[in-house]
Amino acid sequence: MNIKAETRAMKEVSPLLAAAPAEKRNLALEYIRTALQEHREEIFEANRKDLAAAEENQIPAPVKKRLRFDEGKLADVTAELTSLISLPDPVGKTTLAQQLDEGLNLYRVTCPIGVIGVIFEARPDAMVQISSLCLKSGNCAVLKGGKETLHTNRVLFRLIREAAVSAGLPEKCLLQAEQHNEIDELLECKDSVDLLIPRGSNAFVQYIMSHTDIPVLGHADGVCHIYADKDCDIEKAIPIIVDAKTQYTAACNAVETLLVHRDIARKLLPPLKTALEAASVKIRGDRETASLIGAEPIGEDESWHREYLDLILAVKLVGDEDEAIAHINRYGSHHTDCILTENAAAAEKFMTLVDSAGVYQNCSTRFADGFRYGFGAEVGISTSKIHARGPVGLDGLLSYKYRLFGSGQIVGDYASGRKKFLFKDLM
């Protein structure tokens, strides 16, 4: 496949998709939902092939969990599609209306970005989530999933594309790339691709960012922290920490490091260790933690900037909240970090000073998710401060344009002082 030629063709039809009415885009999502349900056995059979290959290639268990697409995953993606259909149309929303002068009105209106390339991990449900979000927001999409889900993604993409076209959307609105070399070709499509969203390992995302001139939105890794403050409720804290580590261990929003105030370490750590061991979690700790609960010591030369993506939790004792915040800002990935405390002032300080896309109080970091935020799933998570931050849902896939309606006005009149601007808010 010639990626450059295909993306050029996609770029040409992108205005048609952007102009497609909300009813037609929602109809496409309804058709996708129906197609997935009607072809479930075909999808499951393809997924069994991918799982068998993963077993043969000795893929780690947390990664294999990502690969599985069963009745549970089908129920999840169809629920997400239903939620997405019910959301208001994000395209064509007026976010600013101003009368510059009599008969000269300015409007800022949301519009699709255009052509988005998404390179994502081996997770077949991501194929459904990403393509549906792009269609809902009026964006064409180039989709490249992990090779480990080749068979499942191939079936899913065919069903999704056929459903979209059946609903009246342009034939070139979606494109699937399957070959690894096509990633490098995609990186060269500056003239036809408006945005790249990579999802995967730190090394992979860094590679994408350094080998393209196309704007890139994403996060390199997910080193998420929980800080157990001296005023935390220990009974409340333990299930939160266990959930953040074990609910989906391989997710980028799973907690990797726990910081514990020294004043509560002897009360919190022993029962926490029992709960974590019951969930098969191994604790690695600094010298103090290791001596207190017998955890595997973390070497002095080891970096705390480590994403395990496994049933391993790093634990460090700190003297106060300031030390915890400094540690998070230094070693974290600016993804999602949480404070466990009943002290409102401590929570406010933490949320103000921790420089992350998501800052939480007394809840699991696993809530950092587009679907759980009510966004209709997510196309990715961004730790950038430009354009979009945190779970990227529909709003993150939009730009805007300014519409100015005049009645014969010329700039010379205002430059000379013959006329003056009103700048009257119309909203």
C-alpha positions as MATLAB code, in Angstrom:
seq = 'MNIKAETRAMKEVSPLLAAAPAEKRNLALEYIRTALQEHREEIFEANRKDLAAAEENQIPAPVKKRLRFDEGKLADVTAELTSLISLPDPVGKTTLAQQLDEGLNLYRVTCPIGVIGVIFEARPDAMVQISSLCLKSGNCAVLKGGKETLHTNRVLFRLIREAAVSAGLPEKCLLQAEQHNEIDELLECKDSVDLLIPRGSNAFVQYIMSHTDIPVLGHADGVCHIYADKDCDIEKAIPIIVDAKTQYTAACNAVETLLVHRDIARKLLPPLKTALEAASVKIRGDRETASLIGAEPIGEDESWHREYLDLILAVKLVGDEDEAIAHINRYGSHHTDCILTENAAAAEKFMTLVDSAGVYQNCSTRFADGFRYGFGAEVGISTSKIHARGPVGLDGLLSYKYRLFGSGQIVGDYASGRKKFLFKDLM';
ca = [
       0.000    0.000    0.000;
       1.201    3.503   -0.883;
       0.562    5.394    2.354;
       1.407    8.791    0.850;
      -1.075    8.369   -2.008;
      -3.776    7.018    0.306;
      -3.424    9.850    2.832;
      -3.496   12.441    0.026;
      -6.788   10.955   -1.148;
      -8.035   10.993    2.439;
      -7.041   14.641    2.799;
      -9.157   15.500   -0.244;
     -12.304   13.928    1.227;
     -11.741   15.177    4.790;
     -13.850   18.350    4.208;
     -16.745   16.107    3.128;
     -16.577   14.159    6.375;
     -16.263   17.400    8.361;
     -19.426   18.651    6.674;
     -21.384   15.426    7.180;
     -24.389   16.089    9.451;
     -24.378   14.721   12.984;
     -27.254   12.378   12.107;
     -25.127   10.654    9.472;
     -22.084   10.341   11.749;
     -24.257    8.911   14.547;
     -25.869    6.518   12.061;
     -22.385    5.228   11.213;
     -21.778    4.502   14.915;
     -25.120    2.683   15.142;
     -24.187    0.567   12.122;
     -20.799   -0.205   13.679;
     -22.452   -1.316   16.924;
     -24.838   -3.606   15.038;
     -22.059   -5.051   12.859;
     -19.913   -5.926   15.867;
     -22.799   -7.745   17.525;
     -23.842   -9.593   14.377;
     -20.278  -10.695   13.553;
     -19.194  -11.506   17.090;
     -18.203  -15.094   16.308;
     -16.022  -13.975   13.401;
     -14.311  -11.462   15.696;
     -13.821  -14.034   18.483;
     -12.361  -16.580   16.047;
      -9.847  -14.022   14.770;
      -8.985  -13.146   18.362;
      -8.359  -16.797   19.208;
      -5.719  -16.848   16.458;
      -3.997  -13.814   17.994;
      -4.125  -15.315   21.487;
      -2.688  -18.609   20.235;
       0.185  -16.736   18.566;
       0.752  -14.760   21.773;
       0.946  -18.008   23.748;
       3.389  -19.459   21.228;
       5.556  -16.328   21.398;
       5.451  -16.318   25.235;
       3.904  -12.850   25.485;
       3.755  -11.740   29.193;
       0.408  -12.299   30.946;
      -0.425   -8.572   31.485;
       0.049   -7.954   27.754;
      -2.034  -11.019   26.815;
      -4.868   -9.551   28.860;
      -4.802   -6.524   26.550;
      -5.043   -8.770   23.488;
      -8.224  -10.562   24.517;
     -11.481   -9.587   22.824;
     -14.324  -11.621   24.316;
     -17.956  -11.125   25.283;
     -16.881   -8.781   28.076;
     -14.831   -6.566   25.744;
     -17.623   -6.618   23.154;
     -20.100   -5.481   25.803;
     -17.700   -2.697   26.813;
     -17.188   -1.321   23.301;
     -20.885   -1.502   22.402;
     -21.707    0.376   25.634;
     -19.087    2.971   24.698;
     -20.624    3.326   21.240;
     -24.065    3.824   22.776;
     -22.653    6.489   25.083;
     -20.838    8.182   22.203;
     -23.974    8.304   20.060;
     -25.849   10.017   22.893;
     -23.258   12.785   23.289;
     -23.992   16.177   21.692;
     -22.418   16.898   18.343;
     -19.010   18.487   19.064;
     -18.687   19.961   15.554;
     -19.987   23.440   14.756;
     -20.278   24.645   18.368;
     -19.943   28.391   18.798;
     -17.425   29.138   21.557;
     -17.166   32.899   20.977;
     -19.571   35.419   19.453;
     -18.613   39.074   19.285;
     -19.936   42.116   17.471;
     -16.909   44.026   16.260;
     -19.121   46.791   14.883;
     -22.610   47.231   13.521;
     -23.015   44.589   10.800;
     -19.610   43.016   11.556;
     -19.976   39.865   13.656;
     -17.245   37.386   14.610;
     -17.823   33.761   15.663;
     -15.364   31.079   16.777;
     -16.717   27.669   15.770;
     -15.382   24.177   16.459;
     -14.293   22.044   13.504;
     -12.508   18.714   12.964;
      -8.711   18.619   12.823;
      -8.832   16.766    9.491;
      -6.691   13.653    9.040;
      -5.420   11.973   12.200;
      -2.920    9.115   12.305;
      -3.208    6.924   15.395;
      -0.572    4.284   16.133;
      -1.716    2.231   19.080;
      -0.795   -0.736   21.207;
      -1.935   -4.329   20.717;
      -5.432   -3.839   22.106;
      -8.295   -4.618   19.724;
     -10.909   -2.628   21.648;
      -8.762    0.439   20.911;
      -9.510   -0.061   17.196;
     -13.223    0.427   17.907;
     -12.761    3.294   20.355;
     -10.390    5.316   18.195;
     -12.227    4.913   14.895;
     -15.610    5.758   16.454;
     -14.268    8.872   18.198;
     -12.711   10.069   14.963;
     -15.943    9.553   13.019;
     -18.076   11.242   15.687;
     -15.775   14.275   15.615;
     -15.721   14.399   11.801;
     -12.076   13.339   11.398;
     -10.586   10.935    8.890;
      -8.264    8.413   10.525;
      -5.268    6.275    9.627;
      -5.180    3.386   12.103;
      -2.152    1.205   12.907;
      -2.576   -1.334   15.700;
      -0.011   -3.673   17.221;
       1.068   -6.718   15.234;
      -0.009   -8.996   18.096;
      -3.674   -8.303   17.237;
      -3.322   -8.515   13.462;
      -6.218  -10.914   12.841;
      -8.659   -9.267   15.261;
      -7.908   -5.749   14.024;
      -8.291   -6.819   10.410;
     -11.835   -8.091   11.020;
     -12.783   -5.137   13.220;
     -11.515   -2.578   10.716;
     -13.387   -4.195    7.830;
     -16.650   -4.165    9.781;
     -16.146   -0.583   10.968;
     -15.272    0.773    7.530;
     -18.129   -1.044    5.810;
     -20.565    0.290    8.401;
     -19.289    3.869    8.014;
     -19.579    3.783    4.225;
     -23.038    2.173    4.439;
     -24.136    5.143    6.528;
     -23.101    7.501    3.739;
     -19.678    8.640    4.947;
     -16.852    8.996    2.374;
     -15.185    5.744    1.302;
     -11.733    7.139    2.099;
     -12.622    8.260    5.643;
     -10.754    5.347    7.279;
      -7.511    3.584    6.421;
      -5.763    0.677    8.113;
      -1.997    0.251    8.048;
      -0.746   -3.247    8.933;
       2.940   -3.336    8.065;
       5.608   -1.984   10.402;
       7.390   -0.147    7.568;
       4.190    1.785    6.900;
       4.719    3.645   10.184;
       7.846    5.337    8.783;
       5.947    6.149    5.584;
       3.160    7.704    7.653;
       5.677    9.878    9.502;
       6.615   11.492    6.175;
       3.050   12.522    5.283;
       3.279   16.075    6.593;
       1.228   17.503    3.728;
      -1.725   15.162    4.225;
      -1.760   14.150    7.913;
      -2.655   16.873   10.416;
      -1.953   15.118   13.721;
      -0.294   11.942   15.000;
      -1.325   10.223   18.224;
       1.074    7.425   19.264;
       0.189    5.025   22.075;
       2.776    2.602   23.392;
       6.112    2.377   25.159;
       8.237    5.358   26.080;
      10.858    4.386   23.500;
       8.238    4.042   20.760;
       6.588    7.400   21.443;
       9.978    9.126   21.612;
      10.850    7.557   18.258;
       7.666    8.942   16.684;
       8.248   12.410   18.115;
      11.830   12.584   16.837;
      11.175   11.225   13.320;
       8.352   13.389   12.020;
       7.451   17.016   11.319;
       3.757   16.250   11.898;
       2.400   17.550   15.234;
       2.350   14.742   17.819;
      -0.074   14.403   20.728;
       0.484   11.772   23.374;
       2.398   10.604   26.391;
       5.662    8.752   26.564;
       4.986    6.702   29.682;
       2.737    6.387   32.707;
       4.701    6.709   35.946;
       1.742    7.447   38.222;
       2.047    8.107   41.963;
      -0.089    7.873   45.052;
       0.947    9.862   48.101;
      -0.421    8.652   51.437;
      -0.484   11.785   53.566;
      -0.204   11.785   57.369;
      -3.928   12.622   57.511;
      -5.067    9.786   55.270;
      -7.784    7.316   56.248;
      -5.890    4.003   56.239;
      -9.033    1.888   55.921;
      -9.976    3.897   52.833;
      -6.427    4.075   51.470;
      -5.646    0.350   51.174;
      -8.363   -0.649   48.658;
      -7.585    2.480   46.605;
      -3.900    1.535   46.337;
      -4.700   -2.107   45.525;
      -7.191   -1.080   42.835;
      -4.783    1.430   41.296;
      -2.124   -1.284   41.001;
      -4.154   -4.380   40.113;
      -7.425   -3.439   38.375;
      -5.557   -3.310   35.042;
      -1.860   -3.651   35.733;
      -0.659   -3.019   32.193;
      -2.530    0.283   31.808;
      -0.682    3.588   31.675;
      -2.799    4.919   34.572;
      -1.909    2.096   36.956;
       0.054    3.333   39.964;
       3.784    2.587   39.876;
       5.084    4.389   42.972;
       3.586    4.850   46.434;
       4.923    7.644   48.633;
       4.123    7.298   52.340;
       4.430    9.934   55.067;
       6.770    8.588   57.746;
       4.275    9.400   60.502;
       1.837    6.729   59.255;
       4.243    4.213   57.742;
       4.051    1.739   60.641;
       0.238    1.834   60.614;
      -0.257    1.690   56.838;
       2.469   -0.521   55.411;
       1.952   -3.847   57.275;
      -1.775   -4.222   56.387;
      -1.094   -2.827   52.912;
       1.593   -5.459   52.375;
      -0.876   -8.185   53.338;
      -3.485   -6.831   50.891;
      -0.973   -6.443   48.066;
       0.509   -9.910   48.560;
      -3.008  -11.355   48.443;
      -3.272   -9.741   45.003;
       0.160  -11.163   43.971;
       1.818   -7.742   44.034;
       5.535   -7.595   44.840;
       6.732   -4.562   46.824;
      10.048   -2.918   46.062;
      11.052   -0.239   48.555;
      13.667    2.233   49.656;
      15.912    1.287   52.549;
      13.396    2.391   55.207;
      10.529    0.498   53.607;
      12.636   -2.625   53.157;
      13.647   -2.634   56.817;
      10.080   -1.984   57.964;
       8.185   -4.636   55.995;
      10.858   -6.765   54.389;
      10.354   -5.499   50.830;
      12.851   -6.045   48.056;
      15.253   -3.086   48.334;
      15.584   -0.598   45.496;
      19.244    0.105   44.812;
      20.606    3.571   45.457;
      21.687    3.800   41.823;
      18.222    2.901   40.494;
      15.996    5.586   39.038;
      12.518    6.122   40.441;
      11.391    7.010   36.930;
      10.321    3.463   36.133;
       7.105    2.151   34.598;
       6.747   -1.499   35.629;
       3.461   -2.370   33.857;
       3.515   -5.408   36.102;
       2.426   -6.564   39.567;
       5.214   -4.566   41.186;
       4.825   -1.462   43.362;
       7.692    0.834   44.341;
       7.354    2.343   47.841;
       9.252    5.273   49.336;
       8.876    7.071   52.681;
       8.826   10.886   52.718;
       9.001   13.446   55.497;
       6.209   15.760   54.365;
       3.945   16.767   51.524;
       6.534   19.081   49.970;
       8.965   16.179   49.586;
       6.228   14.065   47.992;
       5.329   16.810   45.511;
       8.983   17.389   44.613;
       9.482   13.658   44.030;
       6.411   13.403   41.782;
       7.357   16.438   39.704;
      10.892   15.100   39.283;
      10.260   11.403   38.627;
       6.667   11.265   37.436;
       5.526   11.396   33.827;
       2.902   14.135   34.389;
       0.118   11.624   33.751;
      -2.033   11.029   36.855;
      -1.133   11.389   40.524;
      -3.224   11.102   43.684;
      -3.111   12.203   47.311;
      -4.803   10.165   50.024;
      -5.793   12.591   52.760;
      -8.723   13.887   54.780;
      -7.046   17.290   54.984;
      -8.665   19.625   52.442;
      -5.786   22.119   52.562;
      -3.241   19.373   51.866;
      -5.334   18.134   48.946;
      -5.616   21.633   47.478;
      -1.864   22.193   47.791;
      -1.146   18.851   46.115;
      -3.536   19.527   43.236;
      -2.106   22.996   42.690;
       1.584   22.119   42.789;
       1.704   18.666   41.160;
       2.308   19.265   37.458;
       0.236   16.436   35.975;
      -2.661   16.070   33.561;
      -4.747   14.451   36.312;
      -4.536   15.217   40.045;
      -6.817   13.267   42.368;
      -7.838   13.039   46.012;
      -8.897    9.757   47.637;
      -9.570    7.690   44.530;
      -7.804    5.276   42.210;
      -5.558    6.557   39.414;
      -7.410    4.120   37.146;
     -10.178    6.712   36.803;
      -7.953    8.522   34.276;
      -9.940    7.272   31.321;
     -12.069    8.944   28.682;
     -15.033    6.618   29.138;
     -14.988    7.082   32.921;
     -14.851   10.847   32.390;
     -17.947   10.646   30.205;
     -16.052   11.426   26.991;
     -17.215    8.314   25.144;
     -13.861    6.531   25.603;
     -10.632    8.167   24.442;
      -8.295    8.229   21.496;
      -5.310    8.547   23.819;
      -3.947   10.317   26.873;
      -1.878   13.448   26.520;
       0.642   14.838   28.974;
       1.184   17.841   26.720;
       0.064   21.316   27.789;
      -0.713   22.412   24.241;
      -4.040   21.698   22.531;
      -5.264   18.816   24.702;
      -4.302   17.325   28.076;
      -5.354   14.175   29.917;
      -7.779   11.697   28.310;
      -8.350   12.907   24.758;
     -11.999   12.528   23.859;
     -14.078   14.368   21.307;
     -12.991   17.873   22.369;
      -9.324   16.920   21.922;
      -9.991   15.959   18.298;
     -11.301   19.397   17.404;
      -9.811   22.672   16.322;
     -11.740   25.829   15.531;
     -12.114   28.466   12.876;
     -13.166   32.108   12.985;
     -16.180   33.146   10.926;
     -16.534   36.867   10.239;
     -19.751   38.197    8.703;
     -19.536   41.726    7.348;
     -21.623   44.202    5.382;
     -19.009   46.111    3.367;
     -16.561   47.131    6.134;
     -12.920   47.965    5.281;
      -9.946   48.124    7.645;
      -8.958   51.593    6.416;
     -11.941   53.168    8.181;
     -10.830   51.799   11.530;
      -7.140   52.489   10.988;
      -7.899   56.128   10.186;
     -10.204   56.567   13.175;
     -13.333   57.212   11.098;
     -14.908   54.182   12.758;
     -14.396   52.512   16.137;
     -14.774   48.878   17.175;
     -17.566   47.998   19.609;
     -16.274   44.561   20.754;
     -19.710   43.647   22.096;
     -20.170   40.125   23.460;
     -23.062   38.347   21.709;
     -23.173   35.209   23.882;
];
